[in-house]
Amino acid sequence: MITDAQVERWLREDVGHHDVTNDVPGATTGRLVAKEAGAAAGVDAASAVFEYLDATVTDRIEAGVGLEPGDELLRVEGPARAVLRGERIAVNLAGHASGIATRTKRAVDAARTESDSVRIAATRKTTPGLRGIEKRAVVAGGGDTHRLDLSHMVMVKDNHVAELGLEGAVEHFRERVSFATKIEVEVERVADAPRAAEAGADIVLLDNMAPTDVRAAIDRLVEAGHDDVLTEASGGITTADVREYAATGVDVISMGSLTHSAPSLDLSFRTGE
């Protein structure tokens, strides 16, 4: 949900202390239009900006809808000053979110050529202040949000293992979390995958492993009787190699690039049409 406080911060950042550029009399209409193909997202945030300024959004598409050049994401009408004032923020938000949705959909489509069940997930590598918008954009593209914040799951990483040892770290956190909270353990060696499962991991994160090593780690888990443990591959995975990882049989593929490296989708805002 986009709050008034968020919108006010965005507007204050863009307008500054005195707005002369958008001091235009009368009323107008506007359209947010795609200039390239992709998947729509962030339209709720763009709409919230206009509505906060007392402009009326008369039509808008749903998140996840496929876009072709010339397709409209939303229409707005109201005081010219309000429509012009919200224009750039709306374009920036929807373009950024749609870029994330587009990259996510490409990754999901690539993975589906090898597996019908593997999930493509985002990480917490998001822009401060925009996590909600970016995570919803991932969902719009067919992806999984993974954990939204640190409270959603315990992830035992290399620094924890260095301080407490693998088994000790899992035991330490298991004593401190709710029964409903899952524990994921990050491992970088094939041999450590069954160790993590034996220690009580609900999910084993196979970090920075090549696809061949991911497959070997999954085989080790099955051989050790831990085929019920979820497996996740992560670490530098891109849309170019996601198919290789999907073919390993891993349950989840996490990609930080969905949020931190997706280019904005090219959008245009046209008034008076």
Secondary structure by P-SEA (a helix, b strand, c coil): cccaaaaaaaaaaccccccccccccccccccccccccccccaaaaaaaaaaaaccccccccccccccccccccccccccaaaaaaaaaaaaaaaaaaaaaaaaaaaaaaaaaaccccbbbbbccccccccaaaaaaaaaaaccccccccccccccccaaaaaaccaaaaaaaaaacccccbbbbbbbccccaaaaaaaacccbbbbccccaaaaaaaaaaaaaaccccbbbbbbcccccccaaaaaaccccbbbbccccccccccbbbbbccc
